[in-house]
Amino acid sequence: MSAGAGAPHAGAGAPHAALSMRHRLAERGVDSQLLLLVPAMVFVVGLFIYPFLYGLGLSFQPTKGGGPFADYQRFFSDPFQRDTIWKTLRLSVPAALFNVLAAVPIAYRMRGRFRGKRLVTTLLVIPITLGTVLTAEGLLNFLGPAGWLNRALTSAGVIDQPLRLINNYWGVFFSLVITGFPFAFLLILSYLSGIDPSLERAARTLGADWWARFRRITLPLLAPGLATTFCLTFVLAFSVFPSAILVGNPTGETRVISIAAYQAAYEQYDYPFASAIAMVMGAVELVVIALVLLWRSRFYVGSTGGKGA
């Protein structure tokens, strides 16, 4: 009789244990809603993680033999290939810095309300819709030897010979600024809009001028946003490819690392060497991003958002 009564009690313990486990998992964020992440995870694995791991493995299988690191040694031992790192950094770092520094004062003014704000914002963001090829075509028509700018300066007697502003470093730089500035502007504007305006009003009542308010309140709170914006615009500029060919000098001063990887893969058909160049490209980007994030951690210690609320 006692055995028969004990059976239902033991059976009821299993659902209770399962329910308790479910509650513990839910407290840690593991529940049925987590299944909604499965499509995104499949997408990330299929389009990002798997290609990266495949390319990483391929870079250790050199076509000409010589060991797993032969292609890396080949890249760094050849000045023609190795110098592409410096040429790419020489383009991407100044372009990213310019985009961030130019976006800060404009976004600082645009965060308030004034007449025509939507029109000005639209004009600043329009370059996003142009695309790299259309931007390059516009630069060729405007800054070329027979472009509008040179013709206007020549007609006004300002210059005797056309200025060389394309098919060189400056042509690619201008392209990176045009395509990267809208992203920097929108990101910094969103960070500035999130900073509590009461902090600046309080400082104003204490007698701080606009520069003191910006330097001691806004800038420290904006530091995380500046670091994030620089990293994103730097990665966008570091991967430059069409501009370096269309408005640059792809055999000289604008032979960036992406061109080296393209030539190795689709002109020499040496896919392991191209994969090694791509891995070097990613490693350089990670080093620069790590340095920027280290600067951010030293410049600003607080919440990630830096809202000040």
Disulfide bonds with the S-S distance in Angstrom:
none
